[in-house]
Amino acid sequence: MRSSPSITRCLASFLYEGILLFAILFVAGIVYRALFGDPQTDTQRHLFFIYSWLIVGVYFVYCWVKSGQTLAMKTWRIQLVNRYGSKVDWVQAINRYILASFSLMFFGLGFVWRLFDREALFLHDRLTGCQLVVTQKHH
């Protein structure tokens, strides 16, 4: 059985992910503004938020289903798998993204959950049947 990544490794991956997401959202913002203009009204700002959330979701869900890893996860040798150690499916990945998003909106409580979980799972992983594992070094 592969081990769970340390909280330090998870935080490092999370910070690196933030840098990558900044670049993704920067480009997505340029595309949005080219197509729809600068969001001026509350409605336009809400639509831009939803658009950005969906762009980030496509990035995460696609990476998780394809290989179980985003670029940051590859760098820090973390992989998302299901309870049986196999790739996650589309439903698991989408549900994980939605639940992790809610966790962030509620002060990261689903992430803090990991500190108290007997298997060191984030709440969104516990609820979706996923887990993070450390991958082997490639020589």
JONORWO-V108349 format. One record per backbone hydrogen bond with DSSP energy under -1.0 kcal/mol. NH is the residue of the N-H (numbers start at 1). CO is the residue of the C=O. E is the energy in kcal/mol with one decimal. If there is no record, write none. Layout:
nh	co	e
NH	CO	E
NH	CO	E
//
This chain:
nh	co	e
10	6	-2.3
11	7	-2.5
12	8	-2.4
13	9	-2.3
14	10	-2.5
15	11	-2.5
16	12	-2.3
17	13	-2.6
18	14	-1.7
19	15	-1.4
20	16	-2.1
21	17	-2.9
22	18	-1.9
23	19	-1.6
24	20	-2.3
25	21	-3.1
26	22	-2.0
27	23	-2.0
28	24	-2.5
29	25	-2.4
30	26	-1.8
31	27	-2.3
32	28	-2.6
33	29	-2.6
34	30	-2.2
35	31	-2.0
36	32	-3.3
37	33	-1.6
45	41	-2.3
46	42	-2.3
47	43	-2.3
48	44	-2.4
49	45	-2.2
50	46	-2.4
51	47	-2.8
52	48	-2.6
53	49	-2.7
54	50	-2.5
55	51	-2.3
56	52	-2.4
57	53	-2.2
58	54	-2.6
59	55	-2.0
60	56	-2.6
61	57	-2.9
62	58	-2.3
63	59	-2.1
64	60	-2.9
65	61	-2.4
66	62	-2.8
67	63	-2.5
68	63	-1.6
69	63	-1.0
74	70	-2.4
75	71	-2.3
76	72	-2.0
77	74	-1.2
78	73	-3.1
79	133	-2.6
80	68	-2.9
81	131	-2.6
82	86	-2.8
83	129	-1.2
85	82	-2.1
93	89	-2.5
94	90	-2.7
95	91	-2.6
96	92	-2.6
97	93	-2.2
98	94	-2.4
99	95	-2.7
100	96	-2.7
101	97	-2.1
102	98	-2.1
103	99	-2.2
104	100	-2.1
105	101	-2.0
106	102	-1.6
108	103	-2.0
109	106	-1.6
111	108	-1.2
112	108	-2.2
113	109	-1.9
114	111	-1.2
115	112	-2.0
116	113	-1.9
117	113	-1.2
120	117	-1.5
123	110	-2.6
126	122	-2.6
127	123	-2.5
128	124	-1.1
129	125	-1.2
130	125	-2.0
131	81	-2.3
133	79	-2.6
134	3	-2.4
135	77	-2.0
//
